[in-house]
Amino acid sequence: MKWCVVVAAALLLALAAPRALACGPGRGAGRRRGPRKLTPLVFKQHVPNVPENTLTASGLTEGRIDRNDSRFKDLVPNYSPDIMFKDEEGTGADRLMTQRCKEKVNTLAISVMNQWPGVQLMVTEAWDEEGHHTANSLHYEGRAVDITTSDRDRSKYGMLARLAVEAGFDWVYYESRAHIHCSVKSESSQAAKYGGCFTGDTSVTTPSGERRSLSDLHVGEKILTLDAATKRLVFSEVILFLDYNPSDKREFFEIALETGRTLTVTPYHLVTLKDDRTVYVADLKTGDKLLVSDSDNKLVEDTIVRIDLVFRTGVFAPLTKTGTVVVNDVVMSCYATVDSQSLAHWAFMPLRLFWNINVGVHRLWSVFSKPVQSWQFNEIATAKPKVGVHWYARMLYATADYIIPSHLHK
C-alpha cells in the first residue's frame, strides 16, 4: 500500500499547489508582514460572536464528569511552572482539564509572559466537581477555564482575552470584571474533522429495493449512489468505511426537508447541489434545495425547512466507487473536510484501483479454483469494517491540513 500513499500525496500536492500559490504572499513570497496589532476585547464581548454551545464555538455539552466516570481518565493535570493555579478547594481540581484545553492554556501562558514580563497566567477555575456552575457548564467536563493575570490588574483583562483568542481557544468571553472565561471543543468533535459521517440508523437502498441501515452495511455490498458523469442514480459497491465507530459521540446537523425526509450528518460533510456546486453541510440554510431520490429512483429536489444541531452516538461513513451515496433518499458526497468533490474523489483513486485489482484477482482465482471461490469472494464482499477512521483517510486529511490553505478545508 505504500505506492498508494505516494500517489495520493503527489496528487494532492499537484492539485492544491496552484490554488495555494494564488492565495497571496506566504513564506518565501512577497514582503514579510509586520506584527499584527491586537485589539483587546471589551467587557461582555465574546469571540466568536455566537453562543458557547454552538457548533462554531465550543459545541454541545456531553455530560458532567465526576471521579467515578470512565471519562475522568481523559482529564489531564497541568503542572506547567508558567501558570499559577488558585486551587481554592485544595483538591487539585483546577489543574485538571482535557488535553486540548491544556494545550491552549499552555500556549496562552507563554503569550502572557511575552506580553507582560514578570506577569504569569492565573487559572482560577478549571474542572468543577462541586457544582458551582450552571447545569450545562463546560467546567464540569474540564473543557473550560476562568483566567486572570497573576497581578490581578483588571486593565489587562481585555488584552488577556484577545491573547486567549490568539492561543486557539474555541470560545473566549470577557465574562466579568474578575475573570475571562475560555472553553474548547470536545475531543470527539475534534475527531469529527477527519471525515463526514452519518448516524447508524441512516438508511441506504440496495439493488433489491431493501432498506439497510449503515450500522448493518458491509464492505462489498452495492447501494444506491449518484454517477457524477451521467447524473443518474446507479448502484455502486461500498469499497470501505472512511469512519466506522458505533460508540463514538459526535455533533450532527439534523436536516428536515419539506416532504418529511430527515438526514443526520456531520457539519463538514460535503453535499453537491443541483448546479454541481459543492458545499459543506454546515453552510446549508433553510430554503436550500437538495437532490433526493423519488420512489422510482429518479432525481428530484426537496427543500430544507429546518436545521438543528444534535448530539448522537455512532458514526458511519461508507466510501463507494462513485464517491457518492444516497442516504435517507438524499444524495450526498462520501467525502468531507476538503471543499471539493472532484479533488477528494481524485485523492481516493488509489483505493478504488486497489479495490478493482483485488476483486479482479479473486475472480481470476475462481476460474482456477472453484472450491475456494465462494469462500474467498464472500470474504471480500461481506467484510466487517474495522472500528475507527481509515488510515488512508486520516493520512489524506493530515496532508490537506499541511498543504491546502485553511479557507479551502475545515
Backbone hydrogen bonds in HBPLUS format (Angstrom, degrees):
<---DONOR---> <-ACCEPTOR-->    atom                        ^
c    i                          cat <-CA-CA->   ^        H-A-AA   ^      H-
h    n   atom  resd res      DA  || num        DHA   H-A  angle D-A-AA Bond
n    s   type  num  typ     dist DA aas  dist angle  dist       angle   num
A0004-CYS N   A0001-MET O   3.03 MM   3  5.29 131.6  2.27 102.9 115.8     1
A0006-VAL N   A0002-LYS O   3.13 MM   4  6.49 161.3  2.16 153.8 158.3     2
A0007-VAL N   A0003-TRP O   2.94 MM   4  6.07 169.2  1.95 150.1 153.1     3
A0008-ALA N   A0004-CYS O   2.93 MM   4  6.04 169.8  1.94 152.1 155.3     4
A0009-ALA N   A0005-VAL O   2.92 MM   4  5.98 164.2  1.95 149.4 154.4     5
A0010-ALA N   A0006-VAL O   2.96 MM   4  6.05 162.8  1.99 149.3 154.4     6
A0011-LEU N   A0007-VAL O   2.87 MM   4  6.02 151.7  1.95 145.4 154.1     7
A0012-LEU N   A0008-ALA O   2.88 MM   4  6.10 161.9  1.91 152.4 156.4     8
A0013-LEU N   A0009-ALA O   2.99 MM   4  6.19 159.7  2.04 147.0 152.7     9
A0014-ALA N   A0010-ALA O   2.94 MM   4  6.12 159.5  1.98 147.3 152.7    10
A0015-LEU N   A0011-LEU O   2.93 MM   4  6.10 162.0  1.97 153.2 157.7    11
A0016-ALA N   A0012-LEU O   2.82 MM   4  5.75 155.2  1.88 147.5 154.8    12
A0017-ALA N   A0013-LEU O   2.98 MM   4  5.67 149.3  2.07 141.7 147.8    13
A0020-ALA N   A0016-ALA O   2.90 MM   4  6.07 155.3  1.96 157.3 165.6    14
A0021-LEU N   A0017-ALA O   2.90 MM   4  6.08 159.2  1.94 157.8 162.4    15
A0022-ALA N   A0018-PRO O   3.19 MM   4  6.29 132.1  2.43 135.4 146.9    16
A0022-ALA N   A0019-ARG O   3.25 MM   3  5.15 133.4  2.48  91.3 103.8    17
A0023-CYS N   A0020-ALA O   3.24 MM   3  5.54 165.7  2.26 110.5 113.8    18
A0029-ALA N   A0026-GLY O   3.07 MM   3  5.35 162.8  2.10 133.9 131.3    19
A0041-LEU N   A0158-GLY O   3.00 MM 117  4.66 155.2  2.06 124.0 116.3    20
A0045-GLN N   A0042-VAL O   2.95 MM   3  5.48 152.7  2.02 143.5 142.6    21
A0044-LYS N   A0174-TYR O   2.93 MM 130  4.99 148.7  2.03 144.4 148.1    22
A0174-TYR N   A0045-GLN O   2.98 MM 129  5.61 174.3  1.98 164.8 165.0    23
A0047-VAL N   A0172-VAL O   2.85 MM 125  5.31 151.3  1.93 149.2 158.7    24
A0172-VAL N   A0047-VAL O   2.89 MM 125  5.31 155.8  1.94 145.8 153.8    25
A0054-THR N   A0051-PRO O   3.31 MM   3  5.77 152.1  2.39 122.3 120.3    26
A0058-SER N   A0052-GLU O   2.98 MM   6  5.62 137.6  2.17 146.3 158.6    27
A0057-ALA N   A0054-THR O   3.05 MM   3  5.42 154.3  2.11 110.9 119.0    28
A0059-GLY N   A0054-THR O   2.97 MM   5  4.71 135.2  2.18 144.2 137.5    29
A0065-ILE N   A0140-TYR O   3.12 MM  75  5.90 159.5  2.17 134.7 138.2    30
A0069-ASP N   A0066-ASP O   3.02 MM   3  5.31 162.0  2.05 113.2 119.0    31
A0072-PHE N   A0069-ASP O   3.03 MM   3  5.39 160.4  2.07 110.1 116.5    32
A0074-ASP N   A0071-ARG O   2.92 MM   3  5.39 153.2  1.99 111.9 120.5    33
A0075-LEU N   A0072-PHE O   3.07 MM   3  5.55 160.6  2.11 112.1 118.1    34
A0076-VAL N   A0097-MET O   2.73 MM  21  5.56 167.5  1.74 162.8 158.4    35
A0097-MET N   A0076-VAL O   3.14 MM  21  5.56 149.7  2.24 135.5 143.3    36
A0078-ASN N   A0095-ARG O   2.80 MM  17  5.01 129.8  2.05 123.8 139.4    37
A0083-ILE N   A0080-SER O   3.34 MM   3  5.74 165.9  2.36 113.8 115.3    38
A0084-MET N   A0121-LEU O   2.88 MM  37  6.23 169.4  1.89 159.7 163.2    39
A0123-VAL N   A0084-MET O   2.79 MM  39  6.23 159.9  1.83 167.4 171.1    40
A0086-LYS N   A0123-VAL O   2.98 MM  37  6.23 171.1  1.99 160.1 159.9    41
A0090-GLY N   A0087-ASP O   3.19 MM   3  5.39 140.3  2.36 101.7 112.4    42
A0095-ARG N   A0092-GLY O   3.05 MM   3  5.52 159.7  2.09 113.0 119.4    43
A0096-LEU N   A0093-ALA O   3.01 MM   3  5.30 157.0  2.06 109.4 116.8    44
A0098-THR N   A0142-GLY O   2.92 MM  44  5.49 154.7  1.99 142.0 136.5    45
A0102-LYS N   A0098-THR O   2.90 MM   4  6.16 158.4  1.94 153.1 159.7    46
A0103-GLU N   A0099-GLN O   3.01 MM   4  6.27 156.6  2.07 149.2 154.4    47
A0104-LYS N   A0100-ARG O   3.19 MM   4  6.48 158.3  2.24 146.9 151.9    48
A0105-VAL N   A0101-CYS O   2.93 MM   4  6.15 160.4  1.97 153.9 159.6    49
A0106-ASN N   A0102-LYS O   2.94 MM   4  6.12 164.1  1.97 153.4 157.3    50
A0107-THR N   A0103-GLU O   3.06 MM   4  6.22 152.9  2.13 142.1 149.5    51
A0108-LEU N   A0104-LYS O   2.93 MM   4  6.14 158.6  1.98 147.3 153.2    52
A0109-ALA N   A0105-VAL O   2.91 MM   4  6.17 150.5  2.00 148.0 156.2    53
A0110-ILE N   A0106-ASN O   3.39 MM   4  6.68 152.3  2.47 143.0 147.5    54
A0111-SER N   A0107-THR O   3.26 MM   4  6.59 158.2  2.31 145.4 151.4    55
A0112-VAL N   A0108-LEU O   2.89 MM   4  6.19 152.9  1.96 156.2 163.6    56
A0113-MET N   A0109-ALA O   3.20 MM   4  6.46 161.2  2.24 146.1 150.1    57
A0114-ASN N   A0110-ILE O   3.02 MM   4  6.28 149.5  2.12 147.3 156.1    58
A0115-GLN N   A0111-SER O   2.87 MM   4  6.03 149.1  1.96 145.5 154.2    59
A0116-TRP N   A0112-VAL O   2.87 MM   4  5.98 164.9  1.90 154.8 158.4    60
A0119-VAL N   A0116-TRP O   2.94 MM   3  5.54 154.7  2.00 148.3 149.7    61
A0150-SER N   A0120-GLN O   2.76 MM  30  5.19 147.4  1.87 159.5 160.1    62
A0122-MET N   A0148-THR O   2.90 MM  26  5.19 165.7  1.92 148.5 143.7    63
A0148-THR N   A0122-MET O   2.90 MM  26  5.19 154.1  1.97 146.8 153.9    64
A0124-THR N   A0146-ASP O   2.86 MM  22  5.54 148.9  1.95 145.3 154.2    65
A0146-ASP N   A0125-GLU O   2.81 MM  21  5.03 153.6  1.88 144.4 150.1    66
A0128-ASP N   A0139-HIS O   3.00 MM  11  5.39 152.0  2.08 118.6 122.6    67
A0137-SER N   A0134-THR O   3.08 MM   3  5.39 162.3  2.11 124.1 123.3    68
A0140-TYR N   A0137-SER O   3.38 MM   3  6.06 153.6  2.46 110.4 114.9    69
A0141-GLU N   A0138-LEU O   3.10 MM   3  5.26 152.9  2.18 102.9 111.2    70
A0143-ARG N   A0138-LEU O   3.07 MM   5  5.29 156.0  2.13 160.2 153.0    71
A0142-GLY N   A0139-HIS O   3.21 MM   3  5.09 165.2  2.23 103.2 107.6    72
A0184-VAL N   A0143-ARG O   2.94 MM  41  5.50 142.9  2.08 153.1 163.2    73
A0145-VAL N   A0182-CYS O   2.87 MM  37  5.42 155.9  1.93 151.7 158.5    74
A0182-CYS N   A0145-VAL O   2.90 MM  37  5.42 164.5  1.93 164.8 169.5    75
A0147-ILE N   A0180-ILE O   2.80 MM  33  5.22 160.8  1.84 150.4 156.8    76
A0180-ILE N   A0147-ILE O   2.89 MM  33  5.22 160.5  1.93 149.7 156.3    77
A0152-ARG N   A0149-THR O   2.98 MM   3  5.24 160.4  2.02 111.9 118.2    78
A0156-LYS N   A0153-ASP O   2.99 MM   3  5.75 164.1  2.01 121.9 127.1    79
A0157-TYR N   A0154-ARG O   3.20 MM   3  5.25 155.5  2.26 102.8 109.9    80
A0160-LEU N   A0156-LYS O   2.84 MM   4  6.04 151.2  1.93 152.2 161.8    81
A0161-ALA N   A0157-TYR O   2.92 MM   4  6.14 153.2  1.99 147.8 153.0    82
A0162-ARG N   A0158-GLY O   3.21 MM   4  6.54 151.8  2.29 137.5 144.9    83
A0163-LEU N   A0159-MET O   2.85 MM   4  6.15 158.0  1.90 153.1 158.8    84
A0164-ALA N   A0160-LEU O   2.97 MM   4  6.25 143.3  2.11 142.3 152.4    85
A0165-VAL N   A0161-ALA O   3.06 MM   4  6.44 149.0  2.16 145.7 153.6    86
A0166-GLU N   A0162-ARG O   3.00 MM   4  6.36 160.4  2.04 151.0 156.0    87
A0167-ALA N   A0163-LEU O   2.87 MM   4  6.06 133.3  2.09 137.1 150.2    88
A0169-PHE N   A0164-ALA O   3.40 MM   5  6.12 165.8  2.42 162.9 158.7    89
A0168-GLY N   A0165-VAL O   3.11 MM   3  5.50 156.2  2.17 107.7 115.1    90
A0170-ASP N   A0183-SER O   3.03 MM  13  6.02 123.7  2.36 142.1 157.1    91
A0171-TRP N   A0183-SER O   3.18 MM  12  5.31 136.6  2.38 149.3 142.7    92
A0183-SER N   A0171-TRP O   2.91 MM  12  5.31 148.2  2.01 153.1 159.1    93
A0173-TYR N   A0181-HIS O   2.75 MM   8  5.07 160.7  1.79 160.9 164.6    94
A0175-GLU N   A0173-TYR O   2.82 MM   2  5.11 126.7  2.10 106.9  90.4    95
A0181-HIS N   A0173-TYR O   2.87 MM   8  5.07 168.2  1.88 161.4 159.3    96
A0190-GLN N   A0186-SER O   3.15 MM   4  6.46 141.5  2.30 142.1 152.7    97
A0191-ALA N   A0187-GLU O   2.99 MM   4  6.31 144.7  2.11 141.5 151.3    98
A0192-ALA N   A0188-SER O   3.21 MM   4  6.47 133.4  2.44 134.7 146.2    99
A0193-LYS N   A0190-GLN O   3.20 MM   3  5.72 160.2  2.24 111.8 117.1   100
A0194-TYR N   A0191-ALA O   3.16 MM   3  6.00 171.5  2.16 124.7 127.2   101
A0195-GLY N   A0192-ALA O   3.23 MM   3  5.88 170.8  2.24 119.6 121.7   102
A0266-THR N   A0197-CYS O   3.02 MM  69  5.48 153.5  2.09 153.1 158.4   103
A0198-PHE N   A0316-PHE O   2.85 MM 118  5.24 162.8  1.88 141.1 146.1   104
A0316-PHE N   A0198-PHE O   2.90 MM 118  5.24 146.3  2.02 146.8 155.4   105
A0202-THR N   A0199-THR O   3.12 MM   3  5.54 163.0  2.15 113.4 118.1   106
A0215-SER N   A0200-GLY O   3.23 MM  15  4.65 156.1  2.29 137.1 130.0   107
A0214-LEU N   A0202-THR O   2.89 MM  12  5.87 146.3  2.00 166.0 177.1   108
A0328-ASN N   A0203-SER O   2.86 MM 125  5.25 159.4  1.90 145.4 151.6   109
A0204-VAL N   A0212-ARG O   2.76 MM   8  5.36 152.8  1.83 152.0 160.4   110
A0212-ARG N   A0204-VAL O   2.91 MM   8  5.36 163.8  1.94 151.0 156.5   111
A0224-LEU N   A0205-THR O   2.85 MM  19  5.44 138.5  2.03 150.8 162.7   112
A0206-THR N   A0210-GLU O   2.98 MM   4  5.42 163.0  2.01 156.2 161.8   113
A0209-GLY N   A0206-THR O   2.86 MM   3  5.33 161.5  1.89 120.2 126.3   114
A0216-ASP N   A0213-SER O   2.98 MM   3  5.48 153.1  2.05 112.6 120.7   115
A0217-LEU N   A0214-LEU O   3.18 MM   3  4.97 158.4  2.23  99.8 106.4   116
A0221-GLU N   A0218-HIS O   3.41 MM   3  6.02 167.0  2.43 129.6 132.1   117
A0219-VAL N   A0383-ALA O   3.23 MM 164  5.33 159.5  2.27 162.0 156.2   118
A0220-GLY N   A0238-VAL O   2.69 MM  18  5.11 160.2  1.73 147.0 154.1   119
A0238-VAL N   A0221-GLU O   2.90 MM  17  5.71 141.4  2.05 146.3 156.0   120
A0223-ILE N   A0236-SER O   2.98 MM  13  5.58 159.3  2.02 143.6 143.3   121
A0236-SER N   A0223-ILE O   2.89 MM  13  5.58 158.8  1.94 155.9 154.8   122
A0326-VAL N   A0224-LEU O   3.02 MM 102  5.68 149.9  2.11 155.1 145.5   123
A0225-THR N   A0234-VAL O   2.65 MM   9  5.37 157.4  1.69 164.7 172.4   124
A0234-VAL N   A0225-THR O   2.83 MM   9  5.37 150.6  1.92 136.7 146.5   125
A0227-ASP N   A0232-ARG O   2.85 MM   5  5.50 178.8  1.85 163.0 162.7   126
A0231-LYS N   A0227-ASP O   2.74 MM   4  5.44 135.6  1.94 153.9 167.0   127
A0321-LYS N   A0237-GLU O   3.20 MM  84  6.04 135.9  2.41 154.1 166.3   128
A0239-ILE N   A0319-LEU O   2.83 MM  80  5.95 146.6  1.95 158.4 168.4   129
A0319-LEU N   A0240-LEU O   2.85 MM  79  5.53 161.6  1.89 166.4 160.2   130
A0242-LEU N   A0317-ALA O   2.71 MM  75  5.33 143.5  1.84 178.8 168.0   131
A0390-HIS N   A0242-LEU O   2.85 MM 148  5.01 164.5  1.87 131.1 136.1   132
A0317-ALA N   A0243-ASP O   2.85 MM  74  5.01 142.4  1.99 162.3 152.9   133
A0244-TYR N   A0388-GLY O   3.21 MM 144  5.26 144.4  2.34 115.6 125.9   134
A0388-GLY N   A0244-TYR O   2.68 MM 144  5.26 155.4  1.74 135.3 143.1   135
A0245-ASN N   A0315-VAL O   2.91 MM  70  5.30 165.1  1.94 161.4 161.7   136
A0248-ASP N   A0245-ASN O   3.34 MM   3  5.50 158.4  2.39 107.6 113.6   137
A0315-VAL N   A0245-ASN O   2.95 MM  70  5.30 156.7  2.01 127.8 135.1   138
A0314-GLY N   A0248-ASP O   2.61 MM  66  5.10 170.3  1.62 159.3 162.6   139
A0250-ARG N   A0312-ARG O   3.00 MM  62  5.80 163.1  2.03 167.7 172.5   140
A0312-ARG N   A0250-ARG O   3.10 MM  62  5.80 158.0  2.15 164.1 168.8   141
A0252-PHE N   A0310-VAL O   2.89 MM  58  5.33 170.4  1.90 150.0 152.3   142
A0310-VAL N   A0252-PHE O   2.91 MM  58  5.33 169.5  1.92 152.2 155.8   143
A0253-PHE N   A0265-VAL O   2.73 MM  12  5.43 176.0  1.73 155.2 154.8   144
A0265-VAL N   A0253-PHE O   3.01 MM  12  5.43 158.3  2.06 147.6 149.9   145
A0254-GLU N   A0308-ASP O   2.74 MM  54  5.12 169.3  1.76 156.0 159.7   146
A0308-ASP N   A0254-GLU O   2.98 MM  54  5.12 162.8  2.01 141.0 146.4   147
A0255-ILE N   A0263-LEU O   2.72 MM   8  5.13 172.0  1.72 159.7 159.5   148
A0263-LEU N   A0255-ILE O   2.90 MM   8  5.13 145.6  2.02 140.3 150.8   149
A0256-ALA N   A0306-ARG O   2.89 MM  50  5.11 173.9  1.89 153.3 155.2   150
A0305-VAL N   A0256-ALA O   2.86 MM  49  5.80 168.7  1.87 152.7 156.6   151
A0306-ARG N   A0256-ALA O   3.36 MM  50  5.11 150.4  2.45 140.4 136.9   152
A0257-LEU N   A0261-ARG O   2.84 MM   4  5.24 165.8  1.86 166.6 164.5   153
A0260-GLY N   A0257-LEU O   3.00 MM   3  5.48 163.1  2.03 118.0 123.2   154
A0258-GLU N   A0303-THR O   2.75 MM  45  5.32 142.6  1.89 151.2 164.0   155
A0269-HIS N   A0266-THR O   3.27 MM   3  5.78 152.7  2.34 124.7 122.9   156
A0282-ALA N   A0267-PRO O   2.77 MM  15  4.59 139.7  1.93 151.4 140.7   157
A0337-THR N   A0268-TYR O   3.15 MM  69  5.74 152.3  2.23 153.0 160.9   158
A0281-VAL N   A0269-HIS O   2.91 MM  12  5.71 142.9  2.04 160.5 171.5   159
A0270-LEU N   A0335-TYR O   3.02 MM  65  5.91 167.0  2.03 155.1 150.8   160
A0333-SER N   A0270-LEU O   3.32 MM  63  5.46 156.4  2.38 139.9 140.2   161
A0271-VAL N   A0279-VAL O   2.91 MM   8  5.63 153.4  1.98 162.0 170.8   162
A0279-VAL N   A0271-VAL O   3.08 MM   8  5.63 167.9  2.09 154.2 155.6   163
A0273-LEU N   A0277-ARG O   2.91 MM   4  5.41 173.1  1.91 156.4 156.1   164
A0276-ASP N   A0273-LEU O   2.98 MM   3  5.40 147.4  2.09 125.4 125.4   165
A0283-ASP N   A0280-TYR O   2.95 MM   3  5.30 151.4  2.03 107.9 116.9   166
A0284-LEU N   A0281-VAL O   3.05 MM   3  5.37 162.9  2.08 111.9 117.5   167
A0288-ASP N   A0285-LYS O   3.09 MM   3  5.89 164.3  2.11 142.5 145.2   168
A0287-GLY N   A0304-ILE O   2.85 MM  17  5.25 159.7  1.89 138.7 144.7   169
A0304-ILE N   A0288-ASP O   2.87 MM  16  5.58 165.9  1.89 167.7 172.5   170
A0290-LEU N   A0302-ASP O   2.81 MM  12  5.40 161.2  1.85 163.7 163.3   171
A0302-ASP N   A0290-LEU O   2.93 MM  12  5.40 147.3  2.03 149.7 159.9   172
A0331-VAL N   A0291-LEU O   2.92 MM  40  5.58 176.2  1.92 150.0 151.1   173
A0292-VAL N   A0300-VAL O   2.85 MM   8  5.47 167.6  1.86 154.1 156.5   174
A0300-VAL N   A0292-VAL O   2.94 MM   8  5.47 160.3  1.98 154.5 159.6   175
A0293-SER N   A0329-ASP O   2.73 MM  36  5.05 151.2  1.81 144.3 153.6   176
A0294-ASP N   A0298-LYS O   2.93 MM   4  5.46 158.6  1.97 149.0 155.7   177
A0297-ASN N   A0294-ASP O   2.99 MM   3  5.22 155.6  2.05 120.0 119.5   178
A0323-GLY N   A0320-THR O   3.17 MM   3  5.19 143.5  2.31  97.7 108.2   179
A0334-CYS N   A0323-GLY O   2.97 MM  11  5.29 145.0  2.10 139.7 130.3   180
A0325-VAL N   A0332-MET O   2.84 MM   7  5.37 155.9  1.90 155.0 156.0   181
A0332-MET N   A0325-VAL O   2.81 MM   7  5.37 162.6  1.84 157.7 163.8   182
A0327-VAL N   A0330-VAL O   2.90 MM   3  5.22 147.0  2.01 154.8 147.0   183
A0330-VAL N   A0327-VAL O   2.79 MM   3  5.22 165.4  1.81 121.5 124.1   184
A0338-VAL N   A0336-ALA O   2.77 MM   2  5.77 142.1  1.91 109.1  97.1   185
A0410-LYS N   A0337-THR O   2.82 MM  73  5.01 150.4  1.91 137.3 146.8   186
A0340-SER N   A0338-VAL O   2.77 MM   2  5.70 141.3  1.91 106.6  95.0   187
A0339-ASP N   A0408-LEU O   2.96 MM  69  5.66 168.0  1.97 161.8 163.7   188
A0344-ALA N   A0340-SER O   3.04 MM   4  6.13 166.2  2.06 146.8 151.1   189
A0345-HIS N   A0341-GLN O   2.91 MM   4  6.03 157.8  1.96 147.6 154.2   190
A0346-TRP N   A0342-SER O   2.99 MM   4  6.15 159.0  2.03 148.2 153.3   191
A0347-ALA N   A0343-LEU O   2.93 MM   4  6.13 156.0  1.98 148.0 155.2   192
A0348-PHE N   A0344-ALA O   3.14 MM   4  6.41 139.1  2.32 143.9 153.2   193
A0349-MET N   A0346-TRP O   3.04 MM   3  5.12 163.1  2.06 110.2 113.4   194
A0351-LEU N   A0348-PHE O   3.12 MM   3  5.58 130.9  2.38 109.7 121.4   195
A0352-ARG N   A0348-PHE O   3.39 MM   4  6.83 151.7  2.48 147.2 155.1   196
A0352-ARG N   A0349-MET O   3.01 MM   3  5.12 118.3  2.40 100.9 116.5   197
A0353-LEU N   A0349-MET O   2.94 MM   4  6.23 160.4  1.98 160.5 166.4   198
A0354-PHE N   A0350-PRO O   2.89 MM   4  6.04 159.2  1.94 143.9 149.9   199
A0355-TRP N   A0351-LEU O   2.93 MM   4  6.10 152.8  2.00 141.2 148.6   200
A0356-ASN N   A0352-ARG O   2.96 MM   4  6.22 162.9  1.99 150.2 154.2   201
A0357-ILE N   A0353-LEU O   2.92 MM   4  6.17 162.8  1.95 154.4 159.0   202
A0358-ASN N   A0354-PHE O   2.88 MM   4  5.99 160.3  1.92 147.1 153.1   203
A0359-VAL N   A0355-TRP O   2.90 MM   4  6.13 165.1  1.92 156.0 159.2   204
A0360-GLY N   A0356-ASN O   2.88 MM   4  5.98 158.2  1.93 144.5 151.5   205
A0361-VAL N   A0357-ILE O   2.86 MM   4  6.07 158.0  1.91 152.1 157.1   206
A0362-HIS N   A0358-ASN O   3.12 MM   4  6.37 157.6  2.17 144.6 150.4   207
A0363-ARG N   A0359-VAL O   2.95 MM   4  6.21 154.5  2.02 150.6 157.7   208
A0364-LEU N   A0360-GLY O   2.90 MM   4  6.09 155.9  1.96 147.9 154.9   209
A0365-TRP N   A0361-VAL O   2.88 MM   4  6.05 154.7  1.95 145.5 152.9   210
A0366-SER N   A0362-HIS O   3.04 MM   4  6.24 141.4  2.20 136.5 146.3   211
A0367-VAL N   A0364-LEU O   3.10 MM   3  5.39 139.1  2.27 102.0 113.0   212
A0368-PHE N   A0365-TRP O   3.09 MM   3  5.45 128.9  2.36 103.7 115.8   213
A0369-SER N   A0365-TRP O   2.87 MM   4  5.99 131.5  2.11 147.0 162.1   214
A0372-VAL N   A0369-SER O   3.13 MM   3  5.58 134.5  2.34 109.4 121.1   215
A0373-GLN N   A0369-SER O   3.16 MM   4  6.22 128.2  2.44 144.9 159.3   216
A0373-GLN N   A0370-LYS O   3.12 MM   3  5.06 139.5  2.29  98.7 110.4   217
A0376-GLN N   A0372-VAL O   3.06 MM   4  6.22 171.7  2.06 166.4 168.9   218
A0377-PHE N   A0373-GLN O   2.93 MM   4  6.04 176.4  1.93 167.5 168.7   219
A0378-ASN N   A0374-SER O   2.98 MM   4  5.77 155.3  2.04 139.1 147.0   220
A0379-GLU N   A0375-TRP O   3.14 MM   4  6.16 141.3  2.30 135.4 144.9   221
A0381-ALA N   A0377-PHE O   2.98 MM   4  6.18 146.7  2.10 146.7 157.1   222
A0382-THR N   A0378-ASN O   2.98 MM   4  5.89 134.1  2.20 146.0 152.5   223
A0394-ARG N   A0390-HIS O   2.98 MM   4  6.28 163.6  2.00 159.7 164.9   224
A0395-MET N   A0391-TRP O   2.94 MM   4  6.13 153.8  2.01 143.4 150.5   225
A0396-LEU N   A0392-TYR O   2.97 MM   4  6.22 159.5  2.01 149.0 154.1   226
A0397-TYR N   A0393-ALA O   2.94 MM   4  6.14 167.6  1.96 156.8 159.7   227
A0398-ALA N   A0394-ARG O   3.00 MM   4  6.10 153.8  2.07 143.1 150.6   228
A0399-THR N   A0395-MET O   2.95 MM   4  6.16 150.6  2.04 143.0 151.4   229
A0400-ALA N   A0396-LEU O   2.82 MM   4  6.10 152.6  1.89 148.1 156.2   230
A0401-ASP N   A0397-TYR O   2.98 MM   4  6.23 150.5  2.06 142.9 150.1   231
A0402-TYR N   A0399-THR O   3.01 MM   3  5.14 130.1  2.27  97.2 110.9   232
A0403-ILE N   A0399-THR O   2.94 MM   4  6.21 160.7  1.98 160.3 164.7   233
A0404-ILE N   A0400-ALA O   2.97 MM   4  5.17 154.6  2.03 137.5 142.2   234
A0408-LEU N   A0405-PRO O   2.96 MM   3  5.71 166.1  1.98 125.4 129.8   235
A0409-HIS N   A0406-SER O   3.39 MM   3  5.59 162.7  2.42 105.4 110.3   236
